[in-house]
Amino acid sequence: MSKYFIIFFLFFSINSCGYPDIDNVPDFKDTKLTDEELLDYCSISNTDKKDIDKCINDYKS
């Protein structure tokens, strides 16, 4: 039984080394949103109409 565990552990360890590190995630601060994407983003984070308008204006300026 322990032989199968060791084989599984080795296989899992070798396989998991191929995934990218969390430090390799790109920085999305310079990403430009379209008007539709911006409206969706602001609508999700705000429910009040004036807060949505403020969110859109803050992003565009």
All heavy atoms as a GROMACS GRO file, in nm:
protein
  503
    1MET      N    1   0.081  -0.119   0.000
    1MET     CA    2   0.000   0.000   0.000
    1MET      C    3   0.086   0.126   0.000
    1MET      O    4   0.054   0.222  -0.069
    1MET     CB    5  -0.094  -0.003   0.122
    1MET     CG    6  -0.188   0.111   0.128
    1MET     SD    7  -0.307   0.094  -0.005
    1MET     CE    8  -0.422   0.216   0.039
    2SER      N    9   0.193   0.126   0.076
    2SER     CA   10   0.278   0.245   0.081
    2SER      C   11   0.350   0.267  -0.051
    2SER      O   12   0.386   0.379  -0.084
    2SER     CB   13   0.377   0.235   0.197
    2SER     OG   14   0.467   0.129   0.176
    3LYS      N   15   0.372   0.158  -0.128
    3LYS     CA   16   0.437   0.172  -0.258
    3LYS      C   17   0.349   0.255  -0.352
    3LYS      O   18   0.399   0.342  -0.423
    3LYS     CB   19   0.462   0.034  -0.319
    3LYS     CG   20   0.540   0.044  -0.450
    3LYS     CD   21   0.549  -0.079  -0.537
    3LYS     CE   22   0.566  -0.210  -0.476
    3LYS     NZ   23   0.584  -0.320  -0.572
    4TYR      N   24   0.218   0.232  -0.347
    4TYR     CA   25   0.126   0.307  -0.432
    4TYR      C   26   0.120   0.453  -0.389
    4TYR      O   27   0.108   0.544  -0.471
    4TYR     CB   28  -0.014   0.246  -0.428
    4TYR     CG   29  -0.018   0.109  -0.491
    4TYR    CD1   30  -0.051  -0.002  -0.415
    4TYR    CD2   31   0.012   0.090  -0.626
    4TYR    CE1   32  -0.055  -0.128  -0.471
    4TYR    CE2   33   0.009  -0.035  -0.684
    4TYR     CZ   34  -0.026  -0.144  -0.606
    4TYR     OH   35  -0.028  -0.267  -0.662
    5PHE      N   36   0.126   0.477  -0.258
    5PHE     CA   37   0.126   0.613  -0.208
    5PHE      C   38   0.250   0.688  -0.254
    5PHE      O   39   0.241   0.803  -0.296
    5PHE     CB   40   0.118   0.612  -0.054
    5PHE     CG   41   0.122   0.750   0.005
    5PHE    CD1   42   0.013   0.834  -0.005
    5PHE    CD2   43   0.237   0.796   0.069
    5PHE    CE1   44   0.017   0.962   0.048
    5PHE    CE2   45   0.241   0.923   0.122
    5PHE     CZ   46   0.130   1.006   0.112
    6ILE      N   47   0.365   0.625  -0.250
    6ILE     CA   48   0.489   0.689  -0.293
    6ILE      C   49   0.484   0.718  -0.442
    6ILE      O   50   0.522   0.827  -0.486
    6ILE     CB   51   0.611   0.601  -0.256
    6ILE    CG1   52   0.627   0.598  -0.105
    6ILE    CG2   53   0.737   0.653  -0.323
    6ILE    CD1   54   0.731   0.499  -0.056
    7ILE      N   55   0.435   0.625  -0.521
    7ILE     CA   56   0.425   0.645  -0.666
    7ILE      C   57   0.327   0.759  -0.695
    7ILE      O   58   0.355   0.847  -0.778
    7ILE     CB   59   0.382   0.515  -0.737
    7ILE    CG1   60   0.495   0.412  -0.729
    7ILE    CG2   61   0.344   0.541  -0.882
    7ILE    CD1   62   0.458   0.275  -0.778
    8PHE      N   63   0.213   0.761  -0.626
    8PHE     CA   64   0.116   0.868  -0.645
    8PHE      C   65   0.176   1.002  -0.605
    8PHE      O   66   0.159   1.102  -0.676
    8PHE     CB   67  -0.011   0.840  -0.562
    8PHE     CG   68  -0.110   0.951  -0.568
    8PHE    CD1   69  -0.188   0.970  -0.680
    8PHE    CD2   70  -0.126   1.037  -0.460
    8PHE    CE1   71  -0.280   1.074  -0.686
    8PHE    CE2   72  -0.217   1.140  -0.465
    8PHE     CZ   73  -0.294   1.158  -0.579
    9PHE      N   74   0.245   1.008  -0.493
    9PHE     CA   75   0.306   1.131  -0.446
    9PHE      C   76   0.410   1.181  -0.545
    9PHE      O   77   0.415   1.300  -0.577
    9PHE     CB   78   0.368   1.110  -0.308
    9PHE     CG   79   0.434   1.233  -0.254
    9PHE    CD1   80   0.358   1.337  -0.205
    9PHE    CD2   81   0.573   1.246  -0.254
    9PHE    CE1   82   0.418   1.452  -0.155
    9PHE    CE2   83   0.633   1.360  -0.204
    9PHE     CZ   84   0.556   1.463  -0.155
   10LEU      N   85   0.494   1.094  -0.598
   10LEU     CA   86   0.596   1.133  -0.695
   10LEU      C   87   0.530   1.184  -0.824
   10LEU      O   88   0.572   1.286  -0.880
   10LEU     CB   89   0.690   1.018  -0.726
   10LEU     CG   90   0.790   0.982  -0.616
   10LEU    CD1   91   0.867   0.857  -0.654
   10LEU    CD2   92   0.884   1.097  -0.589
   11PHE      N   93   0.429   1.114  -0.870
   11PHE     CA   94   0.359   1.156  -0.991
   11PHE      C   95   0.294   1.293  -0.970
   11PHE      O   96   0.303   1.381  -1.056
   11PHE     CB   97   0.253   1.052  -1.030
   11PHE     CG   98   0.174   1.091  -1.151
   11PHE    CD1   99   0.230   1.083  -1.278
   11PHE    CD2  100   0.042   1.135  -1.139
   11PHE    CE1  101   0.158   1.120  -1.390
   11PHE    CE2  102  -0.030   1.172  -1.249
   11PHE     CZ  103   0.027   1.163  -1.375
   12PHE      N  104   0.228   1.312  -0.857
   12PHE     CA  105   0.165   1.440  -0.827
   12PHE      C  106   0.268   1.551  -0.816
   12PHE      O  107   0.247   1.662  -0.865
   12PHE     CB  108   0.084   1.429  -0.697
   12PHE     CG  109   0.013   1.556  -0.661
   12PHE    CD1  110  -0.100   1.596  -0.730
   12PHE    CD2  111   0.062   1.635  -0.558
   12PHE    CE1  112  -0.163   1.714  -0.696
   12PHE    CE2  113  -0.001   1.753  -0.524
   12PHE     CZ  114  -0.115   1.792  -0.593
   13SER      N  115   0.381   1.526  -0.753
   13SER     CA  116   0.485   1.627  -0.736
   13SER      C  117   0.544   1.669  -0.870
   13SER      O  118   0.566   1.788  -0.894
   13SER     CB  119   0.597   1.575  -0.646
   13SER     OG  120   0.548   1.549  -0.517
   14ILE      N  121   0.570   1.575  -0.955
   14ILE     CA  122   0.627   1.606  -1.086
   14ILE      C  123   0.525   1.680  -1.172
   14ILE      O  124   0.559   1.777  -1.241
   14ILE     CB  125   0.675   1.476  -1.156
   14ILE    CG1  126   0.796   1.420  -1.082
   14ILE    CG2  127   0.708   1.501  -1.302
   14ILE    CD1  128   0.837   1.282  -1.127
   15ASN      N  129   0.401   1.640  -1.165
   15ASN     CA  130   0.296   1.703  -1.244
   15ASN      C  131   0.267   1.846  -1.199
   15ASN      O  132   0.237   1.932  -1.281
   15ASN     CB  133   0.169   1.619  -1.235
   15ASN     CG  134   0.103   1.602  -1.369
   15ASN    OD1  135   0.157   1.642  -1.470
   15ASN    ND2  136  -0.013   1.541  -1.366
   16SER      N  137   0.274   1.873  -1.072
   16SER     CA  138   0.239   2.005  -1.021
   16SER      C  139   0.348   2.109  -1.046
   16SER      O  140   0.325   2.228  -1.032
   16SER     CB  141   0.208   1.999  -0.871
   16SER     OG  142   0.324   1.963  -0.800
   17CYS      N  143   0.465   2.066  -1.085
   17CYS     CA  144   0.573   2.161  -1.112
   17CYS      C  145   0.553   2.239  -1.241
   17CYS      O  146   0.620   2.339  -1.264
   17CYS     CB  147   0.707   2.089  -1.117
   17CYS     SG  148   0.757   2.022  -0.958
   18GLY      N  149   0.462   2.198  -1.325
   18GLY     CA  150   0.440   2.264  -1.453
   18GLY      C  151   0.349   2.385  -1.447
   18GLY      O  152   0.336   2.457  -1.545
   19TYR      N  153   0.285   2.409  -1.335
   19TYR     CA  154   0.192   2.522  -1.325
   19TYR      C  155   0.267   2.650  -1.295
   19TYR      O  156   0.363   2.651  -1.220
   19TYR     CB  157   0.088   2.494  -1.216
   19TYR     CG  158  -0.003   2.381  -1.254
   19TYR    CD1  159   0.009   2.257  -1.192
   19TYR    CD2  160  -0.100   2.397  -1.351
   19TYR    CE1  161  -0.073   2.151  -1.227
   19TYR    CE2  162  -0.182   2.292  -1.386
   19TYR     CZ  163  -0.170   2.171  -1.324
   19TYR     OH  164  -0.250   2.068  -1.359
   20PRO      N  165   0.220   2.764  -1.352
   20PRO     CA  166   0.289   2.892  -1.329
   20PRO      C  167   0.273   2.938  -1.185
   20PRO      O  168   0.176   2.905  -1.117
   20PRO     CB  169   0.220   2.988  -1.424
   20PRO     CG  170   0.090   2.927  -1.455
   20PRO     CD  171   0.107   2.779  -1.442
   21ASP      N  172   0.368   3.014  -1.141
   21ASP     CA  173   0.368   3.067  -1.006
   21ASP      C  174   0.272   3.184  -0.996
   21ASP      O  175   0.245   3.253  -1.094
   21ASP     CB  176   0.511   3.111  -0.971
   21ASP     CG  177   0.527   3.147  -0.826
   21ASP    OD1  178   0.445   3.102  -0.744
   21ASP    OD2  179   0.620   3.221  -0.793
   22ILE      N  180   0.221   3.211  -0.878
   22ILE     CA  181   0.127   3.321  -0.859
   22ILE      C  182   0.194   3.456  -0.887
   22ILE      O  183   0.127   3.552  -0.922
   22ILE     CB  184   0.068   3.316  -0.715
   22ILE    CG1  185  -0.051   3.411  -0.701
   22ILE    CG2  186   0.173   3.352  -0.612
   22ILE    CD1  187  -0.173   3.368  -0.771
   23ASP      N  188   0.325   3.464  -0.877
   23ASP     CA  189   0.396   3.588  -0.904
   23ASP      C  190   0.399   3.622  -1.053
   23ASP      O  191   0.434   3.734  -1.090
   23ASP     CB  192   0.539   3.582  -0.852
   23ASP     CG  193   0.543   3.571  -0.700
   23ASP    OD1  194   0.448   3.620  -0.637
   23ASP    OD2  195   0.638   3.514  -0.647
   24ASN      N  196   0.363   3.529  -1.139
   24ASN     CA  197   0.366   3.551  -1.283
   24ASN      C  198   0.235   3.608  -1.338
   24ASN      O  199   0.220   3.623  -1.457
   24ASN     CB  200   0.397   3.420  -1.356
   24ASN     CG  201   0.536   3.372  -1.324
   24ASN    OD1  202   0.622   3.450  -1.286
   24ASN    ND2  203   0.558   3.243  -1.339
   25VAL      N  204   0.141   3.641  -1.252
   25VAL     CA  205   0.014   3.698  -1.296
   25VAL      C  206   0.038   3.841  -1.342
   25VAL      O  207   0.101   3.919  -1.271
   25VAL     CB  208  -0.090   3.694  -1.181
   25VAL    CG1  209  -0.219   3.761  -1.223
   25VAL    CG2  210  -0.115   3.551  -1.137
   26PRO      N  211  -0.010   3.877  -1.461
   26PRO     CA  212   0.016   4.013  -1.511
   26PRO      C  213  -0.056   4.119  -1.429
   26PRO      O  214  -0.156   4.093  -1.363
   26PRO     CB  215  -0.038   4.008  -1.654
   26PRO     CG  216  -0.133   3.895  -1.658
   26PRO     CD  217  -0.088   3.797  -1.554
   27ASP      N  218  -0.005   4.238  -1.436
   27ASP     CA  219  -0.064   4.353  -1.368
   27ASP      C  220  -0.168   4.414  -1.463
   27ASP      O  221  -0.136   4.453  -1.574
   27ASP     CB  222   0.044   4.456  -1.336
   27ASP     CG  223  -0.009   4.574  -1.259
   27ASP    OD1  224  -0.120   4.564  -1.206
   27ASP    OD2  225   0.062   4.676  -1.252
   28PHE      N  226  -0.292   4.422  -1.418
   28PHE     CA  227  -0.400   4.469  -1.503
   28PHE      C  228  -0.433   4.615  -1.482
   28PHE      O  229  -0.538   4.661  -1.522
   28PHE     CB  230  -0.526   4.384  -1.479
   28PHE     CG  231  -0.511   4.242  -1.523
   28PHE    CD1  232  -0.495   4.141  -1.430
   28PHE    CD2  233  -0.511   4.209  -1.656
   28PHE    CE1  234  -0.481   4.009  -1.470
   28PHE    CE2  235  -0.497   4.079  -1.698
   28PHE     CZ  236  -0.482   3.978  -1.604
   29LYS      N  237  -0.343   4.693  -1.422
   29LYS     CA  238  -0.371   4.833  -1.395
   29LYS      C  239  -0.374   4.917  -1.523
   29LYS      O  240  -0.441   5.018  -1.528
   29LYS     CB  241  -0.266   4.890  -1.300
   29LYS     CG  242  -0.280   4.835  -1.160
   29LYS     CD  243  -0.179   4.895  -1.067
   29LYS     CE  244  -0.195   4.837  -0.928
   29LYS     NZ  245  -0.097   4.889  -0.835
   30ASP      N  246  -0.303   4.876  -1.626
   30ASP     CA  247  -0.298   4.953  -1.751
   30ASP      C  248  -0.400   4.905  -1.853
   30ASP      O  249  -0.401   4.951  -1.967
   30ASP     CB  250  -0.158   4.945  -1.812
   30ASP     CG  251  -0.054   5.009  -1.722
   30ASP    OD1  252  -0.089   5.100  -1.645
   30ASP    OD2  253   0.062   4.967  -1.728
   31THR      N  254  -0.489   4.816  -1.814
   31THR     CA  255  -0.588   4.762  -1.905
   31THR      C  256  -0.699   4.864  -1.930
   31THR      O  257  -0.748   4.927  -1.838
   31THR     CB  258  -0.651   4.634  -1.846
   31THR    OG1  259  -0.547   4.542  -1.816
   31THR    CG2  260  -0.748   4.570  -1.941
   32LYS      N  261  -0.732   4.882  -2.055
   32LYS     CA  262  -0.839   4.975  -2.093
   32LYS      C  263  -0.968   4.896  -2.111
   32LYS      O  264  -0.973   4.799  -2.185
   32LYS     CB  265  -0.805   5.048  -2.223
   32LYS     CG  266  -0.680   5.131  -2.214
   32LYS     CD  267  -0.697   5.244  -2.116
   32LYS     CE  268  -0.570   5.327  -2.109
   32LYS     NZ  269  -0.570   5.419  -1.998
   33LEU      N  270  -1.073   4.937  -2.041
   33LEU     CA  271  -1.202   4.872  -2.052
   33LEU      C  272  -1.287   4.943  -2.156
   33LEU      O  273  -1.281   5.065  -2.170
   33LEU     CB  274  -1.275   4.876  -1.917
   33LEU     CG  275  -1.209   4.804  -1.801
   33LEU    CD1  276  -1.290   4.825  -1.673
   33LEU    CD2  277  -1.195   4.656  -1.828
   34THR      N  278  -1.368   4.866  -2.228
   34THR     CA  279  -1.464   4.926  -2.320
   34THR      C  280  -1.577   4.986  -2.238
   34THR      O  281  -1.590   4.961  -2.117
   34THR     CB  282  -1.520   4.822  -2.418
   34THR    OG1  283  -1.592   4.724  -2.343
   34THR    CG2  284  -1.409   4.755  -2.498
   35ASP      N  285  -1.662   5.065  -2.301
   35ASP     CA  286  -1.773   5.128  -2.230
   35ASP      C  287  -1.867   5.023  -2.170
   35ASP      O  288  -1.916   5.039  -2.058
   35ASP     CB  289  -1.851   5.220  -2.324
   35ASP     CG  290  -1.772   5.345  -2.359
   35ASP    OD1  291  -1.681   5.382  -2.283
   35ASP    OD2  292  -1.802   5.405  -2.464
   36GLU      N  293  -1.890   4.916  -2.243
   36GLU     CA  294  -1.978   4.810  -2.194
   36GLU      C  295  -1.916   4.737  -2.074
   36GLU      O  296  -1.983   4.710  -1.975
   36GLU     CB  297  -2.007   4.711  -2.307
   36GLU     CG  298  -2.104   4.602  -2.269
   36GLU     CD  299  -2.134   4.510  -2.385
   36GLU    OE1  300  -2.136   4.556  -2.500
   36GLU    OE2  301  -2.154   4.390  -2.358
   37GLU      N  302  -1.787   4.707  -2.083
   37GLU     CA  303  -1.718   4.641  -1.973
   37GLU      C  304  -1.713   4.731  -1.849
   37GLU      O  305  -1.730   4.684  -1.736
   37GLU     CB  306  -1.576   4.602  -2.013
   37GLU     CG  307  -1.569   4.495  -2.118
   37GLU     CD  308  -1.429   4.476  -2.174
   37GLU    OE1  309  -1.348   4.572  -2.170
   37GLU    OE2  310  -1.402   4.365  -2.222
   38LEU      N  311  -1.692   4.859  -1.871
   38LEU     CA  312  -1.687   4.955  -1.762
   38LEU      C  313  -1.823   4.965  -1.692
   38LEU      O  314  -1.831   4.969  -1.570
   38LEU     CB  315  -1.642   5.091  -1.814
   38LEU     CG  316  -1.622   5.200  -1.712
   38LEU    CD1  317  -1.518   5.159  -1.608
   38LEU    CD2  318  -1.576   5.328  -1.780
   39LEU      N  319  -1.930   4.967  -1.770
   39LEU     CA  320  -2.064   4.972  -1.712
   39LEU      C  321  -2.091   4.845  -1.631
   39LEU      O  322  -2.146   4.853  -1.520
   39LEU     CB  323  -2.168   4.990  -1.822
   39LEU     CG  324  -2.312   5.002  -1.775
   39LEU    CD1  325  -2.330   5.125  -1.686
   39LEU    CD2  326  -2.406   5.010  -1.894
   40ASP      N  327  -2.054   4.730  -1.684
   40ASP     CA  328  -2.071   4.605  -1.609
   40ASP      C  329  -1.991   4.606  -1.479
   40ASP      O  330  -2.042   4.567  -1.374
   40ASP     CB  331  -2.029   4.485  -1.694
   40ASP     CG  332  -2.125   4.454  -1.806
   40ASP    OD1  333  -2.241   4.501  -1.798
   40ASP    OD2  334  -2.085   4.384  -1.901
   41TYR      N  335  -1.866   4.649  -1.486
   41TYR     CA  336  -1.780   4.653  -1.368
   41TYR      C  337  -1.838   4.746  -1.261
   41TYR      O  338  -1.846   4.709  -1.144
   41TYR     CB  339  -1.639   4.700  -1.407
   41TYR     CG  340  -1.551   4.729  -1.288
   41TYR    CD1  341  -1.499   4.625  -1.212
   41TYR    CD2  342  -1.521   4.860  -1.254
   41TYR    CE1  343  -1.419   4.653  -1.102
   41TYR    CE2  344  -1.441   4.888  -1.144
   41TYR     CZ  345  -1.389   4.784  -1.069
   41TYR     OH  346  -1.310   4.811  -0.960
   42CYS      N  347  -1.879   4.864  -1.301
   42CYS     CA  348  -1.932   4.960  -1.204
   42CYS      C  349  -2.069   4.917  -1.151
   42CYS      O  350  -2.103   4.946  -1.037
   42CYS     CB  351  -1.939   5.099  -1.265
   42CYS     SG  352  -1.775   5.171  -1.294
   43SER      N  353  -2.149   4.850  -1.232
   43SER     CA  354  -2.280   4.804  -1.188
   43SER      C  355  -2.268   4.692  -1.085
   43SER      O  356  -2.351   4.682  -0.994
   43SER     CB  357  -2.362   4.754  -1.307
   43SER     OG  358  -2.386   4.858  -1.397
   44ILE      N  359  -2.167   4.610  -1.097
   44ILE     CA  360  -2.147   4.501  -1.002
   44ILE      C  361  -2.103   4.555  -0.867
   44ILE      O  362  -2.149   4.510  -0.762
   44ILE     CB  363  -2.044   4.399  -1.057
   44ILE    CG1  364  -2.104   4.322  -1.173
   44ILE    CG2  365  -1.998   4.303  -0.947
   44ILE    CD1  366  -2.005   4.237  -1.248
   45SER      N  367  -2.013   4.653  -0.869
   45SER     CA  368  -1.959   4.703  -0.743
   45SER      C  369  -2.046   4.810  -0.678
   45SER      O  370  -2.029   4.840  -0.561
   45SER     CB  371  -1.817   4.756  -0.765
   45SER     OG  372  -1.817   4.859  -0.860
   46ASN      N  373  -2.141   4.868  -0.751
   46ASN     CA  374  -2.229   4.974  -0.698
   46ASN      C  375  -2.373   4.947  -0.741
   46ASN      O  376  -2.396   4.898  -0.850
   46ASN     CB  377  -2.186   5.112  -0.749
   46ASN     CG  378  -2.046   5.148  -0.707
   46ASN    OD1  379  -2.016   5.151  -0.589
   46ASN    ND2  380  -1.960   5.172  -0.804
   47THR      N  381  -2.467   4.987  -0.657
   47THR     CA  382  -2.607   4.969  -0.693
   47THR      C  383  -2.677   5.101  -0.719
   47THR      O  384  -2.775   5.105  -0.792
   47THR     CB  385  -2.682   4.894  -0.580
   47THR    OG1  386  -2.664   4.965  -0.458
   47THR    CG2  387  -2.630   4.753  -0.565
   48ASP      N  388  -2.629   5.208  -0.663
   48ASP     CA  389  -2.692   5.340  -0.679
   48ASP      C  390  -2.645   5.404  -0.810
   48ASP      O  391  -2.529   5.396  -0.847
   48ASP     CB  392  -2.656   5.429  -0.560
   48ASP     CG  393  -2.740   5.555  -0.553
   48ASP    OD1  394  -2.850   5.554  -0.612
   48ASP    OD2  395  -2.695   5.652  -0.490
   49LYS      N  396  -2.737   5.471  -0.881
   49LYS     CA  397  -2.706   5.531  -1.012
   49LYS      C  398  -2.595   5.634  -1.002
   49LYS      O  399  -2.504   5.637  -1.085
   49LYS     CB  400  -2.834   5.594  -1.068
   49LYS     CG  401  -2.816   5.674  -1.195
   49LYS     CD  402  -2.786   5.586  -1.313
   49LYS     CE  403  -2.787   5.671  -1.439
   49LYS     NZ  404  -2.698   5.623  -1.539
   50LYS      N  405  -2.597   5.720  -0.899
   50LYS     CA  406  -2.492   5.822  -0.889
   50LYS      C  407  -2.357   5.761  -0.854
   50LYS      O  408  -2.254   5.812  -0.896
   50LYS     CB  409  -2.531   5.931  -0.790
   50LYS     CG  410  -2.536   5.890  -0.647
   50LYS     CD  411  -2.572   6.009  -0.559
   50LYS     CE  412  -2.580   5.965  -0.414
   50LYS     NZ  413  -2.613   6.072  -0.325
   51ASP      N  414  -2.357   5.647  -0.782
   51ASP     CA  415  -2.231   5.578  -0.754
   51ASP      C  416  -2.174   5.514  -0.881
   51ASP      O  417  -2.053   5.511  -0.901
   51ASP     CB  418  -2.250   5.472  -0.646
   51ASP     CG  419  -2.275   5.531  -0.508
   51ASP    OD1  420  -2.238   5.649  -0.487
   51ASP    OD2  421  -2.332   5.460  -0.424
   52ILE      N  422  -2.263   5.464  -0.966
   52ILE     CA  423  -2.219   5.407  -1.094
   52ILE      C  424  -2.158   5.516  -1.182
   52ILE      O  425  -2.052   5.497  -1.242
   52ILE     CB  426  -2.336   5.336  -1.165
   52ILE    CG1  427  -2.380   5.213  -1.085
   52ILE    CG2  428  -2.297   5.296  -1.307
   52ILE    CD1  429  -2.506   5.147  -1.137
   53ASP      N  430  -2.224   5.631  -1.188
   53ASP     CA  431  -2.172   5.744  -1.266
   53ASP      C  432  -2.037   5.791  -1.212
   53ASP      O  433  -1.946   5.822  -1.289
   53ASP     CB  434  -2.271   5.860  -1.267
   53ASP     CG  435  -2.398   5.829  -1.345
   53ASP    OD1  436  -2.393   5.738  -1.431
   53ASP    OD2  437  -2.501   5.896  -1.321
   54LYS      N  438  -2.024   5.796  -1.081
   54LYS     CA  439  -1.898   5.837  -1.020
   54LYS      C  440  -1.788   5.737  -1.052
   54LYS      O  441  -1.675   5.774  -1.084
   54LYS     CB  442  -1.914   5.850  -0.868
   54LYS     CG  443  -1.789   5.898  -0.797
   54LYS     CD  444  -1.814   5.908  -0.647
   54LYS     CE  445  -1.695   5.957  -0.570
   54LYS     NZ  446  -1.570   5.891  -0.594
   55CYS      N  447  -1.820   5.608  -1.047
   55CYS     CA  448  -1.723   5.504  -1.080
   55CYS      C  449  -1.674   5.518  -1.224
   55CYS      O  450  -1.556   5.510  -1.252
   55CYS     CB  451  -1.787   5.367  -1.058
   55CYS     SG  452  -1.687   5.227  -1.110
   56ILE      N  453  -1.768   5.542  -1.316
   56ILE     CA  454  -1.733   5.558  -1.458
   56ILE      C  455  -1.647   5.682  -1.479
   56ILE      O  456  -1.545   5.679  -1.549
   56ILE     CB  457  -1.860   5.562  -1.545
   56ILE    CG1  458  -1.929   5.425  -1.544
   56ILE    CG2  459  -1.828   5.606  -1.687
   56ILE    CD1  460  -2.064   5.423  -1.610
   57ASN      N  461  -1.684   5.792  -1.416
   57ASN     CA  462  -1.608   5.916  -1.430
   57ASN      C  463  -1.469   5.905  -1.368
   57ASN      O  464  -1.371   5.959  -1.423
   57ASN     CB  465  -1.684   6.033  -1.368
   57ASN     CG  466  -1.806   6.071  -1.448
   57ASN    OD1  467  -1.812   6.048  -1.568
   57ASN    ND2  468  -1.905   6.127  -1.381
   58ASP      N  469  -1.458   5.836  -1.257
   58ASP     CA  470  -1.328   5.817  -1.193
   58ASP      C  471  -1.235   5.733  -1.280
   58ASP      O  472  -1.115   5.756  -1.287
   58ASP     CB  473  -1.342   5.751  -1.056
   58ASP     CG  474  -1.399   5.844  -0.952
   58ASP    OD1  475  -1.404   5.967  -0.978
   58ASP    OD2  476  -1.441   5.795  -0.846
   59TYR      N  477  -1.293   5.633  -1.348
   59TYR     CA  478  -1.212   5.547  -1.435
   59TYR      C  479  -1.164   5.624  -1.558
   59TYR      O  480  -1.049   5.610  -1.598
   59TYR     CB  481  -1.291   5.424  -1.479
   59TYR     CG  482  -1.212   5.334  -1.570
   59TYR    CD1  483  -1.120   5.245  -1.519
   59TYR    CD2  484  -1.229   5.339  -1.709
   59TYR    CE1  485  -1.046   5.162  -1.602
   59TYR    CE2  486  -1.155   5.258  -1.792
   59TYR     CZ  487  -1.064   5.169  -1.739
   59TYR     OH  488  -0.990   5.089  -1.821
   60LYS      N  489  -1.250   5.703  -1.618
   60LYS     CA  490  -1.215   5.773  -1.741
   60LYS      C  491  -1.121   5.891  -1.720
   60LYS      O  492  -1.054   5.933  -1.811
   60LYS     CB  493  -1.342   5.821  -1.812
   60LYS     CG  494  -1.420   5.707  -1.872
   60LYS     CD  495  -1.535   5.755  -1.956
   60LYS     CE  496  -1.606   5.638  -2.023
   60LYS     NZ  497  -1.714   5.681  -2.109
   61SER      N  498  -1.116   5.942  -1.598
   61SER     CA  499  -1.027   6.058  -1.575
   61SER      C  500  -0.892   6.018  -1.522
   61SER      O  501  -0.848   5.914  -1.519
   61SER     CB  502  -1.091   6.155  -1.477
   61SER     OG  503  -1.132   6.091  -1.359
   0.00000   0.00000   0.00000
